[in-house]
Amino acid sequence: MDIKKFPGGVWPVMLTPFRPDGKVDYKGLEKLTDWYIEKGSSGLFAVCQSSEMFFLEREERLEIARAVVEYAAGRVPVIACGNIGARESERIEETNQMAETGVDAVILVTNSFAAAEECDTVWMARCESFLKEIREDIPLGFYECPYPYKRLISLDNLKKCAGTERFYFLKDTCCDLKLLKKRLAAVKDTNLKVYNANSATLLDSLLCGVHGFSGVMANFHADLYAYLCSHAEDEGIRLLQDYLTVAAWAECKYYPMNAKYYLQKCEKLPIEVYCRKLDGKEMNDTLRSEMEMFCELTAMIKGRYGL
């Protein structure tokens, strides 16, 4: 595996557009894929929580991954989650199947290896067992998905996994700069690259060696995150970091439906606001107005940086 397939920069956690009848909108997905790339994304994380992966059937998850690989057409690498099934045998099978879609790495959800109350030793033993059951040639990554609970990988286990040289991507959700520094030290000189999902710690983490950003807010303004990642050492960049920290408030405002509305209204993307995980009742006029004002303010910040 060429580790250059995992460049630094912004890796959006992709949304899944749906038609009004609830089926996946592949035309909308193609337009969305193009938008991410045009806005400077270095890679795409399809089939993740923002994609509503827990509300997709297995074949839908696989087909979405295939489609994004096709739409990206080699312009950027694509990754996707694989171990989503309810039973271990299903997770093994889907991981192998996801690898066959053409993605550059299959991402493993960390909370699938142990229950919340189980210790790190149990987690590692089950992870090692899982690795023995899947194909050895599959490039892998980890996602510390917050649902159904957030499982942070211990430093010892992270070092062990990185030492296998099978892992290339960590979507880090610890939101803790001190811990991020320790994690960077644990994976030093291995294939594993750390991508921060937290807006507030992003700039400082980039300066410490984090490889890029893979978080929710790239679904609103991927170009601002791409700019921050590539200009982290510029004078005056702290203003952009401050804005992105405050702007991350949007993640708590009926996401991902609000992101779809933002993209529809402000970026003129031909996608519906429909979500499988939300009933839409809270997507009221006030929230729509907030998203429109958010768009106007973001445009001012983009102008400040020539975007």
N, C-alpha and C positions, 0 to 999 in steps of 0.2 A: 504493500500500500504506500502510495506517495503521500507523505504528510503535507505536501503543498496543497493537497485537495481540501485542507482545512485552514484557509487563510484567516488572518485577523480581520476585525471589522464587525459589522452588524449582521446577525443571523435572526431575522424575524421568526417568531413562533406563529405560523401561518393560520389565518382564519379559514373556515370552510364556508363558501357561499352556498346557500340553498335557494331553490325555487320556492314560490309561494305554496306549492303542494308538499313541501318538505323534502323533496329529492335533491341530491347534490347537483349544483349548477356548474357544470364543467366549463361552459363558456365563460361564466363569471370567474371561475378559478383560473382560467388561462389569462384573462385580463388582469387579475390580481397578481399572478406570478410575474407578469411583465412589469407591473407597477413596482413591486418590490425591487426588481433588478434595476429598473430605470432610476430608482431613488438611491442606488448605491449599495444595495445589499451584497455582502460577500458570499453568502450561502443562505439556504432556506431550510427551515425546520418544519416540515410537513408532518401531519398526524401527531399532534401534541394536544395538551389540554385546551389551548386556544382554538384548536381545530374541532373541538367538541368530540374528541376521540372516544370518550366513554359513551357517547350517544350515537356512535356509528357501528354498523355491523362489520365483521371482520373483512368481508369482501369489499365493502366500501373503503375501509382503511387502506387496503392493498391497492385498490383502483385509484384512489386519490394520490397515493405515492407514485404509482406508475404515471399518472397524468402529469404531476408536477415535474417529474424527471423528463418527460416528453416536452413539456412546455418550456422548461429551463434550457433544454437543448444544449447542454454543455457549457452554458454561459457562467453558471455558478454551481457549486456542489449542492446536493440535496440529501438531507437526512430525515429519518422518520422513526417513530417508536415501534417496537415490535412485540414486547411481552405484555400484552394487554388482556389476555384471556383470563377466565375465572379459575381455571385449573392449570397446574404446572405443565401437563402434556399439551394443552392448548397454547400456552405461552411459548413453549419450545417450537411447536409447529409454526406458529405465526412469525416468530423471529426468523426462521429459515425461509419462510415464504416472502417475508418483507425484503430479505436480502436479494431475492430473485426479481424484485421490481426494478432494480437498477439504481437504487439509492447508494450513496457513497459510504454510508454507515447506518447501522441499525442501532437505535438508542434504547437503552434498557431503563425502565422506570425503577428507581431505587426502592420504593416501598413495596415492591412485589416479592422481595426475598425474605421478609420477616414482618411479623405483626408489630404494632407500635410498642408493645410491652416486652418484646423479645430483644435480647442483647446483641451486641455487634459480632460476637463470636458465632452466633447462630446465623446472622446475616451473611457473614463471609463464607461459612460452610455451604449454605444454600446457593450463594452466588457461584462458588467454585463448582458445585455439582451441576448447575445450569450451564456453565461454560463447557463442561465436558459433553453435554447432550446436544449442543448446537454445532453447526459447521465451524471448523477451526479457522476457515479463511474469511470469515465475516468481520469486517472492521466494525468496531463497537463504540458506544458512548454511553454516558449516564445522564439521566434527567431526574433531579430531585423534585419530582412532581408533588405539589401540595395536596393533591386528592388521591386516595381518601385520607391520607395523612402524610405530612412531610417527613421523609427519612433522609437526614443528612448523613453522608458517608463519613465514618470516623477517619482520622488522619492515618492510622495504621492500615485500615482496609483500603483507603484510597491509594496508599503507597504500594500495597500488595497488588492491587488491580492494575495500576500503572506499570508495575514491573513486569507484567505479562506481555506488554507491548501490543496487546490486542485492542487497547482503548485509545481513542483519538479526540474525544469531545466530552467535556463535562459542562452541562448547563447548571451552574452553581446558583443555589437559591438561599445561601446562608445569610445574606444581607449584613455581613459582618467583616469589615476591612481587616481586622486583626486575624481572623480565621482565614480569610482569603490569602493573606501573606503566608500563613503556615501551609496552606494547601499548595500554593505555588512552589514552596520549598519541597514538599512531599513528592511532587511530580516532576521536579527538575531533571532534565536530561532524559526524559521519556517522550513517547509519542503523544501523551495526553495533554491537551490544551484546555485551559479554563476560560469559560465564557460567562461573564457576570450577568445575572438576570435583574439586578437591582439598579435602579436609576440613581439613587442618592449617593452610592459609593462608586459609581462608574469611573469618573475621571481619576480619582485617587488610585483605584484598582488598576487602571490602564497604566498609570505611571509606575506601578509596582510590578508590572509584567503580565497582567491579565490579557488574554488574547483578543477579547472583543466583548460584544453585548448580544445577548439572546434573551430578550424580554418582551413583555406585553406591549409596551409603549411604542415599539417599532411599528405597530399596526396603525399608529396615528401619524407619526412623522419619522419614517425610517431614514430620510435624508439627514435630519438633524443628528441622529445617532451615528450615521456613517461619517458625518463631518467631525463630530467629536472624537470618534475613534481614530481618525486620520490626522487630527490636529491637536492631539492631547497636550503637546508641549508648547503650543502657540500662546503668545501673550494675549490676554483678553478672553481666553476660552472659558474661564471660570464663570463668566456671565451665562454662557450657554448651559454649563453644568447646573447652575442655580435654577435656570428656567426649567430644565428637564426634570429636576427634582420636584419642583412645585407642580409641574404639569402632570406628573405621574398620579396626581389626584384622580385623574379620569379612570384609572383602573378600578376604582371603587364606585363608579357611577354606572352600574348596570352593564358591565362588560360581559360578553363581547358584542352585545347588540349595539351599544353606543359606538363602538369602533366601526361597525358596519355602516351605521348612520353617518358617522364622520366621513368615511371614505366615499359613500354615496353622494353626500351633500357637498363636501369640501373638495374632494379629489375627483369628483365626477365619474367614479367607477360604476359600471352597470351591474351592481349587486343589490340584492334585497337585504333588509335588516333581519329577516327571519332567522331564528335560532332554535335548535331542538331543545336546548337545555333551559330556555327561558320562555315564559308564556307571553311576554310582550306587554303585560299590564302596566309595568312601571316606565315604559318608554313613552312618557307623556310630553306635552308641549314645553314644559319647563326644562326637561332634560334635553330635548331637541334644541331649544334656544341656547342652553349652556354649551352644547357641542358646536353650535354655529359661532358663538362668541370665542370659544376655544380656538376655532379655525382662524378667526381674524387675528387673534393675539399671536398665534403660531406664525402666521404670515409676516407679522412685524419682526419677529425674531429671525425668520429666514432672511428677510431683507437686510437685517443687521450683518449677516454673515455671507451675503451675496448669493443666496440660494433661491 
